[in-house]
Amino acid sequence: MPEIKKVVLDTNVLMLPYQFRIDVAGEVGRLVDGKYVFVTTSKALAELEKLKETKKVSSRAARLAISYAGHLKNKGLLEIIESSMKVDDWIVDYARKSAGCIVCTNDMLLKARLKGCGVRLLGLRSKDHLDFV
């Protein structure tokens, strides 16, 4: 039985469908061979909840990102893991412990931390698609 790959979603990636009209699930499906499931931390969703309460332009994207995450979860495509760690620290820790996982983020500092660990990374390219970085 083939192994199901874990694709870790950072907070900023959950907002991409509404900021740049990126179909995250479709893009990951295009790029990742075999079966996969999305994974994120409860803290990422908490960040979105906080952001949706602001008066910033990104508050709408945050509200829609929460809805998108709920949609993925209801379809059985997203696993939300409870954690008290900061999102970036959790992602690094999870990626180190989960051989073969892929992290999807646009955070430059997080990308640098993960590259040092040999983790495969997906990120936004040309503001219209995802690709390996």
Backbone hydrogen bonds in HBPLUS format (Angstrom, degrees):
<---DONOR---> <-ACCEPTOR-->    atom                        ^
c    i                          cat <-CA-CA->   ^        H-A-AA   ^      H-
h    n   atom  resd res      DA  || num        DHA   H-A  angle D-A-AA Bond
n    s   type  num  typ     dist DA aas  dist angle  dist       angle   num
A0005-LYS N   A0035-LYS O   2.92 MM  30  6.22 164.5  1.94 143.7 138.5     1
A0037-VAL N   A0005-LYS O   2.85 MM  32  6.32 143.5  1.98 160.7 171.7     2
A0102-ILE N   A0006-LYS O   2.92 MM  96  6.34 160.9  1.95 160.2 166.6     3
A0007-VAL N   A0037-VAL O   2.92 MM  30  6.08 163.3  1.95 153.8 155.6     4
A0039-VAL N   A0007-VAL O   2.89 MM  32  5.91 148.8  1.99 139.6 139.1     5
A0008-VAL N   A0102-ILE O   2.74 MM  94  6.14 151.4  1.82 161.9 167.7     6
A0104-CYS N   A0008-VAL O   2.78 MM  96  5.90 169.5  1.79 170.2 170.6     7
A0009-LEU N   A0039-VAL O   2.82 MM  30  6.10 158.6  1.86 162.1 168.1     8
A0010-ASP N   A0104-CYS O   3.13 MM  94  6.25 157.6  2.18 175.4 169.2     9
A0013-VAL N   A0010-ASP O   3.07 MM   3  5.44 133.3  2.30 107.7 119.8    10
A0014-LEU N   A0010-ASP O   3.38 MM   4  6.81 147.2  2.50 151.3 160.0    11
A0014-LEU N   A0011-THR O   3.16 MM   3  5.43 128.3  2.44 103.1 115.7    12
A0015-MET N   A0012-ASN O   3.27 MM   3  5.32 142.8  2.41  94.9 105.2    13
A0016-LEU N   A0013-VAL O   3.14 MM   3  5.18 152.1  2.23 101.8 110.1    14
A0018-TYR N   A0015-MET O   3.11 MM   3  5.76 143.4  2.25 118.4 127.4    15
A0019-GLN N   A0015-MET O   3.08 MM   4  6.23 137.1  2.27 146.9 158.8    16
A0019-GLN N   A0016-LEU O   3.22 MM   3  4.97 129.2  2.50  93.3 106.8    17
A0020-PHE N   A0016-LEU O   2.90 MM   4  5.51 170.4  1.91 149.0 152.1    18
A0027-GLU N   A0023-ASP O   2.78 MM   4  5.99 161.4  1.82 161.8 167.7    19
A0028-VAL N   A0024-VAL O   2.89 MM   4  6.07 164.9  1.91 156.8 160.6    20
A0029-GLY N   A0025-ALA O   2.94 MM   4  6.06 156.7  2.00 143.1 150.2    21
A0030-ARG N   A0026-GLY O   2.96 MM   4  6.19 141.1  2.12 140.3 150.5    22
A0031-LEU N   A0027-GLU O   3.08 MM   4  6.31 141.6  2.23 142.8 152.8    23
A0031-LEU N   A0028-VAL O   3.10 MM   3  5.09 124.4  2.43  95.0 109.2    24
A0032-VAL N   A0028-VAL O   2.82 MM   4  5.73 156.1  1.88 162.2 165.2    25
A0038-PHE N   A0077-LEU O   2.79 MM  39  5.84 155.5  1.85 163.7 161.7    26
A0079-GLU N   A0038-PHE O   2.83 MM  41  6.18 157.6  1.88 143.7 149.2    27
A0040-THR N   A0079-GLU O   3.03 MM  39  6.49 152.1  2.11 163.2 167.3    28
A0081-ILE N   A0040-THR O   2.86 MM  41  6.24 167.9  1.88 156.7 158.8    29
A0044-ALA N   A0041-THR O   3.02 MM   3  5.44 138.0  2.20 108.0 118.5    30
A0042-SER N   A0081-ILE O   2.90 MM  39  5.82 149.7  1.99 140.5 138.7    31
A0046-ALA N   A0042-SER O   2.96 MM   4  6.25 146.0  2.07 142.0 152.6    32
A0047-GLU N   A0043-LYS O   2.88 MM   4  6.12 147.2  1.99 142.5 150.3    33
A0048-LEU N   A0044-ALA O   3.11 MM   4  6.46 152.3  2.19 143.0 150.0    34
A0049-GLU N   A0045-LEU O   2.91 MM   4  6.20 154.1  1.98 146.5 153.7    35
A0050-LYS N   A0046-ALA O   3.01 MM   4  6.26 155.5  2.07 147.7 153.3    36
A0051-LEU N   A0047-GLU O   2.93 MM   4  6.14 159.3  1.98 147.7 153.8    37
A0052-LYS N   A0048-LEU O   2.88 MM   4  6.06 149.4  1.97 150.5 157.9    38
A0053-GLU N   A0050-LYS O   3.23 MM   3  5.55 145.7  2.35 104.1 113.4    39
A0054-THR N   A0051-LEU O   3.15 MM   3  5.48 164.1  2.17 111.0 116.0    40
A0059-SER N   A0056-LYS O   3.07 MM   3  5.53 164.4  2.09 112.7 117.6    41
A0062-ALA N   A0058-SER O   2.87 MM   4  6.11 149.8  1.96 147.9 156.6    42
A0063-ARG N   A0059-SER O   2.99 MM   4  6.27 157.2  2.05 145.9 151.1    43
A0064-LEU N   A0060-ARG O   3.00 MM   4  6.26 165.6  2.03 154.4 158.0    44
A0065-ALA N   A0061-ALA O   2.80 MM   4  5.93 143.6  1.93 141.3 152.4    45
A0066-ILE N   A0062-ALA O   2.98 MM   4  6.24 151.3  2.07 149.4 155.4    46
A0067-SER N   A0063-ARG O   3.22 MM   4  6.53 154.3  2.29 142.3 149.1    47
A0068-TYR N   A0064-LEU O   2.86 MM   4  6.14 153.7  1.93 145.9 153.6    48
A0069-ALA N   A0065-ALA O   2.87 MM   4  6.10 160.7  1.91 150.1 154.6    49
A0070-GLY N   A0066-ILE O   3.01 MM   4  6.23 156.0  2.07 144.0 150.7    50
A0071-HIS N   A0067-SER O   2.90 MM   4  6.20 151.0  1.99 147.2 155.4    51
A0072-LEU N   A0068-TYR O   2.94 MM   4  6.27 162.5  1.97 154.5 158.2    52
A0073-LYS N   A0069-ALA O   2.90 MM   4  6.10 159.0  1.95 149.4 155.6    53
A0074-ASN N   A0070-GLY O   2.87 MM   4  6.04 161.7  1.91 149.6 154.4    54
A0075-LYS N   A0071-HIS O   3.12 MM   4  6.35 140.3  2.29 142.9 152.9    55
A0077-LEU N   A0072-LEU O   2.84 MM   5  5.09 154.4  1.91 164.4 155.8    56
A0076-GLY N   A0073-LYS O   2.92 MM   3  5.05 157.2  1.97 108.0 114.4    57
A0090-TRP N   A0086-LYS O   2.87 MM   4  6.06 160.1  1.91 160.9 167.3    58
A0091-ILE N   A0087-VAL O   2.89 MM   4  6.16 160.6  1.93 156.2 161.5    59
A0092-VAL N   A0088-ASP O   3.03 MM   4  6.28 165.3  2.05 152.3 155.3    60
A0093-ASP N   A0089-ASP O   2.98 MM   4  6.12 166.8  1.99 149.8 153.9    61
A0094-TYR N   A0090-TRP O   2.74 MM   4  5.89 167.2  1.76 156.8 160.7    62
A0095-ALA N   A0091-ILE O   2.85 MM   4  5.93 164.8  1.87 150.7 155.4    63
A0096-ARG N   A0092-VAL O   3.00 MM   4  6.15 155.1  2.06 148.2 154.6    64
A0097-LYS N   A0093-ASP O   3.16 MM   4  6.36 149.1  2.27 144.4 152.3    65
A0098-SER N   A0094-TYR O   2.91 MM   4  5.97 128.4  2.19 146.6 160.8    66
A0101-CYS N   A0098-SER O   3.14 MM   3  5.77 157.6  2.20 141.8 139.6    67
A0103-VAL N   A0120-ARG O   3.00 MM  17  6.42 166.4  2.01 160.2 159.6    68
A0122-LEU N   A0103-VAL O   2.83 MM  19  6.14 157.0  1.88 150.8 153.8    69
A0105-THR N   A0122-LEU O   3.02 MM  17  6.41 149.7  2.12 174.0 164.7    70
A0111-LYS N   A0107-ASP O   2.90 MM   4  6.14 158.2  1.95 153.4 160.2    71
A0112-ALA N   A0108-MET O   3.02 MM   4  6.27 157.0  2.08 146.3 151.8    72
A0113-ARG N   A0109-LEU O   3.06 MM   4  6.36 157.2  2.12 146.7 152.5    73
A0114-LEU N   A0110-LEU O   2.95 MM   4  6.17 157.7  2.00 152.6 158.7    74
A0115-LYS N   A0111-LYS O   2.85 MM   4  6.01 153.2  1.92 153.2 160.4    75
A0117-CYS N   A0114-LEU O   2.88 MM   3  5.08 145.9  1.99 103.9 114.9    76
A0119-VAL N   A0114-LEU O   3.32 MM   5  5.61 172.3  2.32 146.9 144.7    77
A0118-GLY N   A0115-LYS O   3.11 MM   3  5.12 159.2  2.15 103.2 109.7    78
A0133-VAL N   A0121-LEU O   2.97 MM  12  5.64 154.3  2.04 136.3 141.8    79
A0123-GLY N   A0131-ASP O   2.93 MM   8  5.71 158.0  1.97 155.8 160.3    80
A0131-ASP N   A0123-GLY O   2.97 MM   8  5.71 147.8  2.07 152.3 161.9    81
A0125-ARG N   A0129-HIS O   2.70 MM   4  5.46 160.7  1.73 175.0 171.1    82
A0128-ASP N   A0125-ARG O   3.06 MM   3  6.33 170.0  2.07 141.2 140.5    83
A0129-HIS N   A0125-ARG O   3.26 MM   4  5.46 146.0  2.38 153.9 160.1    84
